[in-house]
């Protein structure tokens, strides 16, 4: 961790804007974030996480990584476009196809960069930031959350920075909404936000279950945004994946500023898959 960056500034380097070009020629925008599984004290498996529908049918992907200087600090405004052909094939999908999550190992890309004497600066979320049962039991139905991503593709393209959005939980994060390992958030979820990390973000203080104020900080990865309900002109409510394309269309579906979030613990289902892939088995 860089000593000069605040917690929120470090979180600005957790995500990357994913642009995918599909086989049909369409360009889509989504959000990916960096995560790391710990194997032992010296070995980790770094990955990018996003939704399957972000990389669906993609022949090419483009995302950005900020360059690091000789001291390992970010060089703000200096970043590299990472262009990858055969993009979809590089992602591992969740073993349960009903779970809209996929991951891509970063180690091959980082090894290529090292051979060219290039260093990149990014921050990885890790297993320590996944909420344990004790934390979940302490949460209330109404918690402050932070979502990081690229709504309608918006980003700081000069400095390679994402957009932060604050909101609240709309259903209790400790309960499975409709029996699925998900919960709802109250945040405007626009195209480009698919794959955004959703974090519990309390700096300095937070409200206890008893209604008092607790002095302290809580930062935890609660989940990953993947869909949102829309109200149709026919009066129906439909749950659809957050779109990745910003194509102008007649207004017939009205977002109601709710998002469906896959619980972060589902990331653990990838660990054994990644270990096998790393071992070459």
PyMOL commands that set and color helices and strands:
alter all, ss='L'
color gray80, all
select helices_A, chain A and resi 7-11+52-55+88-90+107-115+127-129+133-138+151-153+177-179+264-279
alter helices_A, ss='H'
color red, helices_A
select strands_A, chain A and resi 15-22+27-38+44-50+58-68+74-85+92-93+102-105+120-121+125-126+144-149+163-169+182-186+197-202+205-207+213-215+218-232+237-241+253-255+259-263
alter strands_A, ss='S'
color yellow, strands_A
deselect
rebuild
show_as cartoon
